[in-house]
Amino acid sequence: MPTDTAIFDRHFSPRTLAEMWGFSEDTILRWFEDVPGVLKQGSEAGRGKRRKITIRIPESIARSVYAERIR
C-alpha cells in the first residue's frame, strides 16, 4: 500500500482525520496503526499501562484506506 511518494505527502494526525471523517481518534488509530508506510513514534506500553505511540498518516495512504472503507 505505501508508495515511494508517500514520504513527500502531507501527513495527518489521527485527530485531524477523525475530525474530517467523523470518527473517533481511537477508530482512526486502529485503522492505521498496522498499515505499512504510516510513521510511528513511541513504544507499546507494558501490561496495564497506556501505550505511548504517535502516528502520522501520509495523504496517499489515508486516501487508499478511505477508498477501501467506503466500498
Rosetta silent file (secondary structure, phi, psi, omega in degrees, C-alpha in Angstrom):
SEQUENCE: MPTDTAIFDRHFSPRTLAEMWGFSEDTILRWFEDVPGVLKQGSEAGRGKRRKITIRIPESIARSVYAERIR
SCORE:     score description
SCORE:     0.000 S_00000001
   1 L     0.000  -38.249 -179.452    0.000    0.000    0.000 S_00000001
   2 L   -70.321  149.233  177.228    2.768    2.589    0.687 S_00000001
   3 L  -117.183  161.296  177.921    4.232    4.362   -2.276 S_00000001
   4 H   -61.806  -28.847 -178.961    7.617    5.965   -2.776 S_00000001
   5 H   -79.401   -9.828 -178.962    5.880    9.326   -2.999 S_00000001
   6 H   -59.493  -27.897 -179.627    4.271    8.861    0.438 S_00000001
   7 H   -68.172  -21.161  179.989    7.377   10.374    2.013 S_00000001
   8 H  -100.845   -2.344  178.377    6.588   13.655    0.255 S_00000001
   9 L   -68.367  158.960  166.227    2.855   13.608    1.037 S_00000001
  10 L   -67.578  140.809 -179.587    1.198   15.850    3.560 S_00000001
  11 E  -111.756  139.655 -177.594    0.905   13.833    6.787 S_00000001
  12 E  -112.285  148.151  170.793   -2.149   13.836    9.055 S_00000001
  13 L   -83.422  159.146  174.748   -2.566   13.151   12.751 S_00000001
  14 H   -58.270  -35.671  179.339   -5.296   10.723   13.812 S_00000001
  15 H   -61.335  -44.063 -179.184   -7.141   13.678   15.363 S_00000001
  16 H   -62.517  -47.173  179.353   -7.239   15.543   12.044 S_00000001
  17 H   -66.342  -36.366  177.941   -8.583   12.553   10.121 S_00000001
  18 H   -60.224  -43.554  179.012  -11.084   11.824   12.912 S_00000001
  19 H   -67.533  -41.835 -178.836  -12.449   15.352   12.613 S_00000001
  20 H   -66.560  -39.461 -172.389  -12.508   15.246    8.802 S_00000001
  21 H   -99.783   -7.914  177.557  -14.177   11.841    8.583 S_00000001
  22 L    77.004   29.796  176.299  -16.420   11.989   11.654 S_00000001
  23 L  -117.581  170.169  177.537  -14.903    9.063   13.561 S_00000001
  24 L   -78.864  158.284  175.602  -13.176    8.867   16.926 S_00000001
  25 H   -59.735  -39.114  179.570   -9.403    9.147   17.222 S_00000001
  26 H   -60.268  -39.688  177.872   -9.334    5.613   18.615 S_00000001
  27 H   -63.451  -46.532  179.178  -11.036    4.307   15.473 S_00000001
  28 H   -61.243  -42.906  177.292   -8.536    6.088   13.238 S_00000001
  29 H   -58.973  -45.647  179.670   -5.648    4.707   15.320 S_00000001
  30 H   -61.648  -41.897 -178.693   -6.993    1.170   14.994 S_00000001
  31 H   -64.917  -34.160 -169.991   -7.425    1.532   11.244 S_00000001
  32 H  -110.221  -12.252 -171.216   -3.909    2.855   10.626 S_00000001
  33 L   -63.748  -25.689 -179.838   -1.569    1.622   13.357 S_00000001
  34 L  -110.294   12.008 -179.474   -0.530   -1.506   11.422 S_00000001
  35 L   -82.368  126.578  177.202   -0.649   -0.087    7.884 S_00000001
  36 L   -59.004  138.975  178.556    2.756   -0.099    6.147 S_00000001
  37 L    97.427  -11.342  177.358    4.040    3.391    5.416 S_00000001
  38 L   -82.596  131.412  179.626    2.437    5.079    8.441 S_00000001
  39 E   -74.978  133.931  179.243    5.011    6.887   10.591 S_00000001
  40 E  -128.640  136.993  176.868    5.143    5.693   14.198 S_00000001
  41 E  -132.685  134.162  178.248    6.967    7.237   17.138 S_00000001
  42 E   117.824 -162.176 -178.128    7.000    5.858   20.659 S_00000001
  43 E  -144.607  156.301  174.879    6.621    2.419   22.142 S_00000001
  44 L   -71.636  139.873 -179.550    3.978   -0.081   23.091 S_00000001
  45 L   -81.478  156.789  176.344    3.243    0.041   26.804 S_00000001
  46 L   -74.832 -175.319 -177.911    3.641   -2.899   29.104 S_00000001
  47 L   -58.350  128.075  177.033    0.844   -4.725   30.828 S_00000001
  48 L    78.154    2.841  179.991   -1.666   -2.389   32.428 S_00000001
  49 L  -111.294  155.128  179.084   -0.014    0.734   31.081 S_00000001
  50 L   -77.767  138.430  178.863   -1.213    3.137   28.460 S_00000001
  51 L   -73.485  151.841 -177.990    0.575    2.949   25.107 S_00000001
  52 E  -126.787   72.416  179.950    2.556    5.966   24.030 S_00000001
  53 E  -120.701  132.975  173.743    2.564    5.918   20.253 S_00000001
  54 E  -110.301  133.460  176.785    2.190    8.891   17.961 S_00000001
  55 E  -123.677  153.112  172.949    1.391    8.228   14.324 S_00000001
  56 E  -130.876  132.961 -170.293    1.325   10.377   11.218 S_00000001
  57 E  -111.233  117.259  177.435   -0.563    9.194    8.176 S_00000001
  58 E   -62.646  145.295 -176.797    0.575   10.120    4.649 S_00000001
  59 H   -56.793  -42.188 -178.032   -2.205   11.522    2.487 S_00000001
  60 H   -63.917  -35.300  178.218   -1.863    8.821   -0.190 S_00000001
  61 H   -72.959  -40.044  177.152   -2.280    6.077    2.424 S_00000001
  62 H   -60.081  -43.256  178.996   -5.238    7.877    4.012 S_00000001
  63 H   -61.967  -42.337 -179.202   -6.910    8.080    0.588 S_00000001
  64 H   -63.903  -46.698  179.944   -6.296    4.392   -0.033 S_00000001
  65 H   -66.263  -39.758  177.650   -7.725    3.266    3.309 S_00000001
  66 H   -59.376  -45.638 -179.373  -10.703    5.610    2.880 S_00000001
  67 H   -61.386  -38.167  177.744  -11.416    4.113   -0.546 S_00000001
  68 H   -66.377  -38.819 -175.599  -11.329    0.599    0.941 S_00000001
  69 H   -72.856  -27.617 -177.095  -13.674    1.587    3.773 S_00000001
  70 L   -87.371   -3.527  178.107  -16.367    3.131    1.546 S_00000001
  71 L   -72.967    0.000    0.000  -16.761    0.021   -0.598 S_00000001
